[in-house]
C-alpha cells in the first residue's frame, strides 16, 4: 500500500528532474571555419623522381624545398596516420627497407 502511494510521487519527481535537462540553442552563430593561408602549398611533381630512392634524414630538406611543402611527414609500414587533408604537407611513404614508395601532398 505504501508503494502505491509513493509511486505517483516518485514519477512526479523524475519528471521534474527531467524537465531541467532541456537546453536552449545558443542564439550566437557558429564560428567561422579556420582560414588557410595562401602559399606553402605542396606540389609532388617536383619530387616524384625520388620514388625508388632510399630515404635519409638529409633528404628531408631537399624534398621539402623541391616540393614547396611547409610541412612533411614520413610514413613507414604500420604507422598510424590521421586522415586530415593538409595541402601544404608532403607525405613520404616508405617500405620496410626505407625505400621511398610514394610521394604525395595532403
Secondary structure, DSSP 4 states (H G I P E B T S, - for coil): -HHHHHHHHHHHHHHHHHHTT--PPPSSPPPPPPP--SS----GGGTGGGTTSBP-TTHHHHHHHHHT-SEEEEE-TT--------TTEEEEEE-TT-BEEEEEE-
